[in-house]
């Protein structure tokens, strides 16, 4: 039900973009040759149409809602590459309580961001207070940040940010001594994200290689592939611990009709496919999804071995939490069990857990596996 509500909201947001005040063109021979100059001259509600080609700049949009539309011609992309350190796109004012403005990004390739100073959030796109993002048919690749290598949604209290039909590939976060979460996507505290029909692959961080959602967040994933991502424990043992090769979530979440496969967790936490930290008042749902062929390894060795190459669900609240599985396949995961539960009750319907190395469903309460 939650994911359906999210998709209805997404449709409403997209349909609201049907009318634009002005259409401002960006191209090598246009009056505006840079995206930032078009942004500066645009009024709220304007459309900025960006021709195919490569634009080297760091862009800030704050205080007004805009739509940025790249080329849709096959083989002729619109690529925006960072011209200096910092995110490729910085959205919002960053002022707590600022009125959130809608920023729409369609059909752009976003690359080369390097945000390891300041807040360190978001190498490709940083969504701050005062903004929310609607992204469609875009590619976010080869960006670096302290947290949220590809996209960081760090806008507490803003409407949900949505990413649809996009590819988030080969981004990295937090690979220094103390680490940082969210190689592909970070959902920061107080924020909500909808991810639909996306491919999130080849990203690296120290927690949540593909996606990291912090406490007090809502994350909804549907019809998406999260594969070949890596979480690697930080060098400092007090830092991040390499949990959740595919996803690490600590708020409410729903993963529906998705494929979480061939991800890797390196460190003591485990959860090669998913690491779930469960808190009171949160919802935890996986439905119609495949969690397969994920793995974990000990690195560094002094941290000890992780558990649950498929899924780890760890309750951090005195009240027992419920993990709801519906028509899922947790299969062929490669080390220390397919599903580990720690202080968690399972509500499982028509779910298959089999052919996992080290056991199928394991409980830390008694150390046994079925």
Secondary structure as the mmCIF struct_conf table of DSSP 4:
data_model
#
loop_
_struct_conf.conf_type_id
_struct_conf.id
_struct_conf.beg_label_comp_id
_struct_conf.beg_label_asym_id
_struct_conf.beg_label_seq_id
_struct_conf.end_label_comp_id
_struct_conf.end_label_asym_id
_struct_conf.end_label_seq_id
HELX_RH_AL_P HELX_RH_AL_P1 UNK A 2 UNK A 15
TURN_TY1_P TURN_TY1_P1 UNK A 16 UNK A 17
BEND BEND1 UNK A 18 UNK A 18
BEND BEND2 UNK A 21 UNK A 21
STRN STRN1 UNK A 23 UNK A 26
BEND BEND3 UNK A 27 UNK A 27
TURN_TY1_P TURN_TY1_P2 UNK A 28 UNK A 29
BEND BEND4 UNK A 30 UNK A 31
STRN STRN2 UNK A 32 UNK A 32
BEND BEND5 UNK A 34 UNK A 34
HELX_RH_AL_P HELX_RH_AL_P2 UNK A 35 UNK A 41
HELX_LH_PP_P HELX_LH_PP_P1 UNK A 42 UNK A 43
TURN_TY1_P TURN_TY1_P3 UNK A 44 UNK A 45
STRN STRN3 UNK A 47 UNK A 50
BEND BEND6 UNK A 52 UNK A 52
STRN STRN4 UNK A 53 UNK A 56
STRN STRN5 UNK A 59 UNK A 61
BEND BEND7 UNK A 63 UNK A 64
STRN STRN6 UNK A 66 UNK A 69
BEND BEND8 UNK A 73 UNK A 73
TURN_TY1_P TURN_TY1_P4 UNK A 74 UNK A 75
STRN STRN7 UNK A 78 UNK A 81
BEND BEND9 UNK A 83 UNK A 85
STRN STRN8 UNK A 86 UNK A 86
BEND BEND10 UNK A 88 UNK A 88
STRN STRN9 UNK A 89 UNK A 91
BEND BEND11 UNK A 92 UNK A 92
TURN_TY1_P TURN_TY1_P5 UNK A 96 UNK A 97
HELX_LH_PP_P HELX_LH_PP_P2 UNK A 98 UNK A 100
STRN STRN10 UNK A 101 UNK A 106
BEND BEND12 UNK A 107 UNK A 107
STRN STRN11 UNK A 109 UNK A 111
STRN STRN12 UNK A 114 UNK A 115
BEND BEND13 UNK A 117 UNK A 117
TURN_TY1_P TURN_TY1_P6 UNK A 118 UNK A 119
STRN STRN13 UNK A 121 UNK A 121
BEND BEND14 UNK A 123 UNK A 124
STRN STRN14 UNK A 125 UNK A 127
TURN_TY1_P TURN_TY1_P7 UNK A 129 UNK A 130
STRN STRN15 UNK A 131 UNK A 136
BEND BEND15 UNK A 137 UNK A 137
STRN STRN16 UNK A 139 UNK A 141
BEND BEND16 UNK A 142 UNK A 142
STRN STRN17 UNK A 144 UNK A 145
BEND BEND17 UNK A 146 UNK A 146
STRN STRN18 UNK A 147 UNK A 147
BEND BEND18 UNK A 149 UNK A 150
STRN STRN19 UNK A 151 UNK A 153
TURN_TY1_P TURN_TY1_P8 UNK A 156 UNK A 157
BEND BEND19 UNK A 158 UNK A 158
HELX_LH_PP_P HELX_LH_PP_P3 UNK A 159 UNK A 160
STRN STRN20 UNK A 161 UNK A 164
BEND BEND20 UNK A 165 UNK A 165
STRN STRN21 UNK A 167 UNK A 169
BEND BEND21 UNK A 170 UNK A 170
STRN STRN22 UNK A 172 UNK A 173
BEND BEND22 UNK A 176 UNK A 178
STRN STRN23 UNK A 181 UNK A 181
BEND BEND23 UNK A 183 UNK A 184
STRN STRN24 UNK A 185 UNK A 187
TURN_TY1_P TURN_TY1_P9 UNK A 189 UNK A 190
STRN STRN25 UNK A 192 UNK A 196
BEND BEND24 UNK A 197 UNK A 197
STRN STRN26 UNK A 199 UNK A 201
BEND BEND25 UNK A 202 UNK A 202
STRN STRN27 UNK A 204 UNK A 205
BEND BEND26 UNK A 206 UNK A 206
STRN STRN28 UNK A 207 UNK A 207
BEND BEND27 UNK A 209 UNK A 210
STRN STRN29 UNK A 211 UNK A 213
BEND BEND28 UNK A 215 UNK A 216
STRN STRN30 UNK A 218 UNK A 222
BEND BEND29 UNK A 223 UNK A 223
STRN STRN31 UNK A 225 UNK A 227
BEND BEND30 UNK A 228 UNK A 228
STRN STRN32 UNK A 230 UNK A 232
BEND BEND31 UNK A 235 UNK A 236
TURN_TY1_P TURN_TY1_P10 UNK A 237 UNK A 238
BEND BEND32 UNK A 239 UNK A 239
BEND BEND33 UNK A 245 UNK A 246
STRN STRN33 UNK A 247 UNK A 249
BEND BEND34 UNK A 251 UNK A 251
STRN STRN34 UNK A 252 UNK A 256
BEND BEND35 UNK A 257 UNK A 257
STRN STRN35 UNK A 259 UNK A 261
BEND BEND36 UNK A 262 UNK A 262
STRN STRN36 UNK A 264 UNK A 266
BEND BEND37 UNK A 267 UNK A 269
STRN STRN37 UNK A 270 UNK A 270
BEND BEND38 UNK A 272 UNK A 273
STRN STRN38 UNK A 274 UNK A 278
TURN_TY1_P TURN_TY1_P11 UNK A 280 UNK A 281
STRN STRN39 UNK A 284 UNK A 287
BEND BEND39 UNK A 288 UNK A 288
STRN STRN40 UNK A 290 UNK A 292
BEND BEND40 UNK A 293 UNK A 293
STRN STRN41 UNK A 295 UNK A 297
BEND BEND41 UNK A 299 UNK A 300
HELX_RH_3T_P HELX_RH_3T_P1 UNK A 301 UNK A 303
STRN STRN42 UNK A 307 UNK A 307
BEND BEND42 UNK A 309 UNK A 310
STRN STRN43 UNK A 311 UNK A 315
BEND BEND43 UNK A 317 UNK A 319
HELX_LH_PP_P HELX_LH_PP_P4 UNK A 320 UNK A 320
STRN STRN44 UNK A 321 UNK A 326
BEND BEND44 UNK A 327 UNK A 327
STRN STRN45 UNK A 329 UNK A 331
BEND BEND45 UNK A 335 UNK A 336
BEND BEND46 UNK A 338 UNK A 338
STRN STRN46 UNK A 339 UNK A 342
BEND BEND47 UNK A 343 UNK A 343
STRN STRN47 UNK A 344 UNK A 349
BEND BEND48 UNK A 350 UNK A 350
STRN STRN48 UNK A 352 UNK A 354
BEND BEND49 UNK A 355 UNK A 355
TURN_TY1_P TURN_TY1_P12 UNK A 357 UNK A 358
BEND BEND50 UNK A 360 UNK A 360
STRN STRN49 UNK A 361 UNK A 363
TURN_TY1_P TURN_TY1_P13 UNK A 364 UNK A 367
STRN STRN50 UNK A 368 UNK A 369
#
